[in-house]
Amino acid sequence: MKDVIVLALSKLVKLDKEKIAEMVTSPSDPKLGDFAFPCFLLAKELKKNPNEIAKELASKIKIKDFEKVQAVGPYVNFFIKKGFMAQKILIKILKEKDKFGSNDQGKNKNFAIDFSSPNIAKPFGIGHLRSTIIGNSLGNMASFNGFKVKRINYLGDWGTQFGKLIVGYKKIGDDKKLKKDPIKYMLELYIEGNKEENEEPARVWFKKLEDGDKEAIKLWKLFKDYSLKDFQNIYSLLGIKFDEFSGESKYYKKAEEVTKELEKKKLLKLDEGAYLVDLETYGLGKCLIKKSDGATLYASRDIAAAIDRKKKYDFAKLVYEVGQEQTLHFKQLFKVLELMGNDWAKDCIHISHGLYLGEDGKRFRTREGNTVFLEEVLNETISLAKKEISKREKLKDKELNERAKRIALSAILYGDLKSFRTNDVLFDIEKFLSFEGDTGPYLLYTYARARSILKKAKYKKSTKFSSEDLSKSEKSLISNLGLFPETVQHSFKDLNPSEVAHYSLHLCQAFNEFYHNDKVIGSENEQFKLVLVDSFSIVLRNALLLLGIEPLEKM
C-alpha cells in the first residue's frame, strides 16, 4: 500500500522515492487515514503554503482501491478501502508466516556484532546483561532484514587484571576452593591481588603472561576455562548463541604488527616512554597504543581485532554494543583505523546503553553493595514467576519450570528492551513480572489467549474469507498488523529494538480491544475473525522472537 502511494507521489513531486518513503507515515489517529504525507519540505522549494500544496496533490491523486485522498491542513491523507486492505494484509501474513515482515535488504551482506563481552575470572554481573540482551536482539533484527549475522563475544581475557589475579593466587591460592566455586573464589583472588600498595607485582606477572611464561599461561588458561563454563550456563539459560568466542588474548601478538604499521605510516609518537597516536586535532585526545614496558594496550588489540574481522567476515557493518563509558575509546579506535587507510572504518559503529538502576534510582546493586551475580538474579526471577503461575493453576514440575523460565525471561528481556538503549532502566523484577500493563508476561499472555481461541474453534487455515463491513476494532487491528514490516526496517535502521517492543505492546492492545468488543467463535463471519486472530498470533510471534522472547502456547 505504501509503495503505491510513494509511486503516485513521485510522479507529482521532485523528490526521490526513498525520501518520499521516509516522509509517508501512519497517523496516530486512524480518523486521519491509513497514511499521511507532510508538505512542509515542498513548501520551502515551491515557495507556497503547505496547505495549498496538500490540496493540489490530493486533487490530482487517484488510486484504485483507495476510499479517498484528502488534504487536512499541510498533510495529504490516504484512506484505503478496509475490505481490500484486510484481504491484502491477512493473505500475505498467512502465506509468509514466520517470514512476514522480513526483507532482503541485507542479501549477500555480512553483519558482525560484538556484544556481551564479560571479563574472564570475574562474575557475569548485571552490568553485562544489557549488552547481551540488546546485542542479541539487534542480531535477530539484522537476520530478519536479510543479513548474514556473525555474533561475536569478545571476552575481556587479557590485561593487568590477570597480573592481579595471579598475585592473589600466589598469596592465598587454594585449588579445592577454586574447583568448588570458581567464579566467587576468583573474585576473592582478585581482591587479594588488588591489595598491593603498588601495581608493580601485577604488571610483572602480566608481562610474563605476554612473554609466554609457562606458569602464567597455565594459570591464565585455568581461570579462563572455569569462566567460560560459567558463562555458557548463563547464555544457555538466556537462549543466546554466538558464532565466535574470542578475546583480547587472541590479538596481543597481532597488536605488535599494528604498532609497526602505525610507525611505518608515521602515526605513532613516543610520549614519556609510551607509544600513542595523537588525535588532539580531531578533539579525541591521545590514543595509547603501547606501554613503556612494551606491553600491549586495549586500543592496539582492538585495532588488530577490527582488521582481522574485516578480513574474516568482510562485513557491511561491524557494530559494537558496549556501555557508554567506552564512547571515547571507540571514537579513537575508528579514527585510527581511518588514518591507517581503512575506508571501511566508516562501517564500524559503536552503540551504547544506559545503566540498570535500583528502586532508589541509583546504580543497581545488592543490599550489601556487592557484585550482583546475574545467575542469581535470573534464578530469583524464575522463582518469582513460579509463585505467580502457582496462584493461577497447579502444574507438574517439568511444565511449571519451563513456563516459569519463559515468563521470567520475557519479563527481563522486555523490561530492558522497551526502553531506548541509551536510557537508564529501573530494574524492578516484580513490575517486570506483572501479567498486566507494559510487560513481557502481558505480551505472552495475549499470545496464549489468541492461540487458545484458535484451538477451541478447531481453526483450519484458509485464505478464503469475506472481509466486508469491518468493525472499528477489526480495522484498528488490521492496520497495526500492516505496520509490522515498516517497523522492522525502521527499528533496524535506528539499531533500536525498543521500536519493535513498543509495536508489540500496541499490537496486543489492539488485539485485546478486538477480543473484548467482537465475538469470534460462533459469530456471523467466524472464519474471517479466526483468520484475523491467527494473523495476529503470527505477527506477534515474529515480533517477540526479534526481541529474543520465546512465545508460550499456554499461560
N, C-alpha and C positions, 0 to 999 in steps of 0.2 A: 504494500500500500504506500509506504513512504517513498519507494523507488519511483512509483507512478507520479507522485506529487513532485519529486525532485526533477523528473524529466519534463513535466509540464512547466515548471518554473524556469528551468534552464533555457527554454525557448523564448522566454519573455524578459529575463534579466541578465545583465552582463556579469555573471558570477559563475565560477566553475562548479561542477556538480558536487564535488567534495565539500566545498564551502556551503553550498545550499543545504546539503545533507546535515551539516553541523548545526545550521540555523533552524531547520524544521524540527520542532519538538512536540511533545504531547502535553496539552494544557492540564494543569492540576484539577481544574473544574471541568467535568465532562460536558457541561452545558455549552462550553466554548469550542466543542468539536473534538475530533479524534487527533488532529494535528493542527499546528499553527505555524505561520511563517511571519517573523517580525520584519518590518520595513525600515527600521531606523538606519541601517547601513546604507540602503539605497537612497535615503533622503539626502545624505551628505553629497553623494555623487550626482544625483539628478537635480539637486537644489530645489526639492519640492517637499511639501508637508508629508510625513509618513502616512497620515490618514488618507490623503488623496491618492498616494501610490497604492495603498492597500485596496481602495475602491476600484482603481483602474485594473489591477491584477485580478481581483475577484470577478469583475465583469467579463474578462477575457478567457478565464479558465473554465473549460468544460471537460469533465472526466466521467466516463461511463461508470456506473455502479456507485457513484457518489450522490448522496442526497442533495447536497448543496455546497457551494463555496461562497463564503460570506466574509465581508470586511467588518471587523469590530475594532474601531479605533485604528491604531497603527498595525494591526495584525490581519493576515488573511487566514481565516479558519476553515478547515476542511472537515466535512461531515460525511462519513461513509455509510452506505446502507448497511444496517446492522445484520440483516439476514445474510447478505453477501459476505460481510466481514467474518461472521461466525463460521460459515462454510469454509472459507479460505484458511482461517487460522486453525480451526479444530482438525480439519482433514490433514493439514500439514503436520500438526503435532502427532496425530495418530500414526501417520506414515513414518515420520522420522524418529519418534520415541526418544531414546536416550541421546540421539544426535540433535534433537531440536534445540535451536539456539546457538549451535556450534557454527563455525565457518572455516574457510581455508586460507585466511589472510597470511598465515604463517607457513603455508605449504613449502616444503623443501628448505625450511629455515630452522636453525637451532636456537633455542632459548636456554641459556645457562643461568641458574640461580644459586647463589651462595647464601645459605641460611642456617639457622640454629647455632652451629659452631660453638659448642660448650668447651670449657677448659678441662683438659685431662687432669686427673688427680684432684679434681675439686667436685663438690656435689653439683648435680644438674639442678641448678636453682631456678626459682620462679622467674628470675630475670631473663633466662634464655627461652622461656615459653612463648613470649610474644613473637620473637623472631621465627620460632618454629611454626607457630600457627599461621602467621601472616605469609611467611615464605612458602609453606605448603599450599595455601590457597592460591597464591599467585602462580605457582607451578601448575595447579589444576586448571586455572583460567587460561594460561598460555597454551596448554594442551588442547583445551576446548576451542581456542582460536587458531588451531591448526599447526602450532609449532611442535617441533620435536624437543621435548624438555629434558634437560640434564640437571638433576638435583645434586648439589654439591654440599657436603658437610665438611667445612674447613676447620678442623679441630685446633684448639689452642694447645699444641703439644710441644712447644719449644719456647725457650726464653729463660731469663734469670730465675723465674719462679721455680724451675726444676732444680736449679742450684740450691735454692732454699729447701726444697723438699728433700733433696739428698742430704743436706746438712742436718735436717731434722731426723732423718732415718739413721744417720751415723751416730747421732746422740742417743736416741731412745728407741730405735727400730726393734720391733717385735713381730716376727713372721707369722706367729699364731694369730695375733690381733689383726694383722694385715689381711690374712686369709678369711677370718671370721666376718669382718665388716669393713671391707677395703676402703670404701669411699669416706666413711666417717673417720676411719683411722688415718687415712692420708691427709685429711683436713687437720688432724692433730699434729701430724708430722710437719705440715707446712707452717702451722702456728709456732711450733717449736723452733723450726729453722728460721723463722722471721724474728725471733727474739734477739738475734745477734745485734750487738751495738752498731756494727757496720756491716755492709753487704759484701765485704771482700771474700769471705769463705764461699758465699753463694756464687759470686762471679767466677771464682776459681773453678768450682765444680761445673758451672755451665760451660766454661771454656774447655774443660776436659771433655765434656759431652760433645762439643763441636769438633774437637780434635780426635774423637773416636776412642776415648779411653774405655777399656773393656768393662770395668766396674760401673762406670757412669752409664754406659749404654745398657748394661744388664738391668740395672735398677730402673732406668727410664722405660724400658720395654715392659717390665713387670707392672709398673704404675699404669702404663698405657693400656695393657691388656685387661686389667681389672676395671678400668674406667669404661672401656668400650663395651664390656659385658653389661655394665650397669646402664649405660646409655641405651643399648639395644632393647633392654627391658622396657624403658620409657617409650621409645619410638614404637615398639610393638603395641603397647597399651594405647598410644595415640593413633595407631594405624597409619604411620608415616614411613615411607621407604626412600632411600637415597640411591642415586646411581654411582656416586663416588664418595668414599670416605678418604679424605686426605688431610693434610695438616701442614703447619709451618715446617715441620721436620723434613718434609719432602723437598723443601726448596732452599735449605740453608747452604747447600753446596752450589746450587744454581745461582744463588744470590751473589756469589763471588763473580760469576760471569756478568751479572748485571752491573756490578761495581766497575769491572773492566770496560764494559761498553759505555757507561756514563763517563768514565775517564777519557776514553777514546774520542767521545763526542764533545769533550771539553765542558761537560755539565757538572763535573764533580769538583768540589772545593774542600781544602783542608782547613779546619777551624778548631783550634785548641786541641789538636790531636785526633779529632773525629772527622769523618768524611760526610759531606752533605751536598744537597742541591739547593741553591739559593733561589727561593721563589718569592722574595720580597717584592719584586717588580709586579707580581700578579696579586699582591696582597695576601699571600699564603704562607708567609714566614719562611722558615728553613726546614727542609725535609732531611732528617738524619738518615744516613744510609749505612754507616759502619762505625762501630765504637773505636775508641783509641787503642783498645787491646786486640782489635781485629775481629771481634765477634760481630755477627750479622745482626740486623735490626728488623723489626716488624715491617717497615716500609720496603726494604730491599727484598725481603722474602715475598711480600705481596706483589711486587713488580714482577718477580720471577714467576709467581703463580699465574698472574694475568696473562703473561706472554705464553706460558705453557698451555693455558686453557684455550687461547686463540688458535694455537697450532693443533690442539687435540680436537676441539669441537667446532672451530670456525663459526662461532656464534654470531647471530644477527644482533643479539642483545646479551649482555652479561650484567645481571642485577645482583647487587649485594644488599641483603636485608639485615642491617646491623644498626644498633642503637644510635641515638642522636649524638652521643658523646664522641663518636668516631667521624663526625662530619668533616672536620678539617683534614683528618688523615686521608679520607677518600678523595677530597678535592686535590690534595697534594699528589696522591697516587695517580689520578687521571691526568694531571698536568705534567707530571714527569714522564708518563707513558707517551703523551702527546709530543713533548720536547725531544723524546728519543726517536721520533719519526713514525710512530704508530698511528696511522689515521683512524684506526678502529677504536681509539681511546674514546671517541665521541659516542660509541655504542655501549660504554660502561656507565652504569647508573647506580648510585647509592640511594636507597630509600630507608628512612629511619622510622623508629617507633618511640612512643612515649613510655612512661613507667606504669607499673601496677601500683595503685595506691590503696592503703588500708582504710578502715572506717573513719580514721582521724584525718584523712586527706593527705597523710604523709606516706612516704615510700613503704610499700607492703613488707612487713617483717613479722616474725613470730612474736608472741608476747614477751619472750625473753630478749628479743632483739637479735637473735642469732640467725644463721643462714636458714633460708626456707628451702627445704628439700621438696622438689617437685613431686616425686613419687608419693610422698606423704600427703601432699595436697590432693593429688589425683585419687588416692585410696580413700581419703576422708570424704571427698565429693561423691564417690561411688557409694560409700556407706550411707550418706545422707539421702541419696537417690533411692536406695533400697528401702529406707524408712518411709519415704514418700509413697513409693509403689505399694508397700505393705498396708498402708492405710486404706488403699482402694480395693486391693484383691490379694488373695493368697496364691502364691506360685511355687512351683518346685524350684529347688536351689539353682539348677542349671539355667532355667529360663529367667529367674529373678536376677542372677548375676549378669547375664548377657544384656538384659533390658536396662538394668541399673547402670551398666558400663556405658551403653549408648546414650542414655539420658544425661549422665554425668558429663560425657564428652561434648554433647550438644550444648549443655549449659556453659561450659568453659569456652568452647570454640566460638559460639555465637556471642557470648558475653564479651569476648575480646573483639571479634570482627565487626560488630555493629557500630563500633566507634572508628572514626578515621584514624589511621595508623599512627599519626604523629601526636594524637591526643593521649593524655594520661587516662587510664581506666581504673575506676573504683572496683577493686576485686572483692565482690560481695557474693560468695557462693550461694547463700540462702536465697538472695534475689535472683541470681542466675538460674536457680533450680525451680523457680515458680512455674507452674503449669499455665499461668495466665499472664497476659501482657507481652512485653517486648523481650521474649526469652527463647532459648533453643528448645526447651521442652514444649513450649506452646506451638512451635512450628512442627515438631514431631507429632504432637497430639492432633493437630489439624490434618496432617498427612494420614495418620492412622484412621481418623474419622472418615476421610474420603475412601480409603481402601475398604473400610468396614461396610460402607454404603454399597459399594460395588459387589462385595462378597454376598451381602444379604440379598441383593437384587438378582444374583446369579447372572451378572452382566456379561454379555458377549460383544466383543469389539466389532464395530461396523461403521463404515464411512457413509452409510445411507441413513440420513435423518433429515427432518424438517427443522428449519431454524427461523421461522417467521414469528412475528408478534412476540418479541423478546421482552421480558420484564426488565425493570431498571437494574436490579442486582445481577441479572444474567449479562446484560450489556457491559456493566462495570467489570465483571469477572473476565469476560472475553477480551475486553480492551487491555486489562492487566496481563493476560496471557500473551497477547500480541506484542507486548513491550519487552519480553524476555531477550530476544536476540540482540536488540539495540542495547539493552542493559549490559549484557555480556561484553559487547565490543567496547562500550564506553568505560566500563569498570576496568577492563584490561588496559585500555589506553592510558587511564589515570593511575594504573597499578594500585587500585583502591578496592579491596574486597568489600568494604562497607557498603558500596553501592548494590552489590548482589544481596548482602544481608538485609538492607532496607527494602529492596524489592521483594524478598521472600516474606517479610513481615506484612507488607501491603497486600501481597497476593493472598496470604492467609486471611487477612481481614476481609478482603473482597469475597473469598470463598465462604467464610463464616456468615457474612451478611446474606449471601445467596442461600445458604443452608437453612438459616432461620426464617427467611422470607418466602422461599419457594419449596413446595412439596416436590420430592423427587420420585420415590418409589410409589407407584400407583397413580402418578399424575397423568394428565391427558397426553402430554408429549414426553413420556418417560424415557424413550431411547435417546432423544436429544439431551435431556438433562443428565443422563448417565454418561453420555459421551463428554459432556462438559465436566463432570466430576472426574472422569478418567483423565482427561486432558490436564486438568488442574494437578492431579497427582503426578503425572509425568513431568510437568514443568517444575513443580516444587521439588521433586526428587533431583532433577538436574541441577537446580539452584543449590540445594543442600550439599550435594556432592562437591560442587565447586568450593564450598566453604570447608570441606573435609568432614562433613556430618553424614553419618550413615543413617538413612531413614528406618523407621520401625513400622511394621505392618500392624502391630498391636501395641497399645499403651496400657 
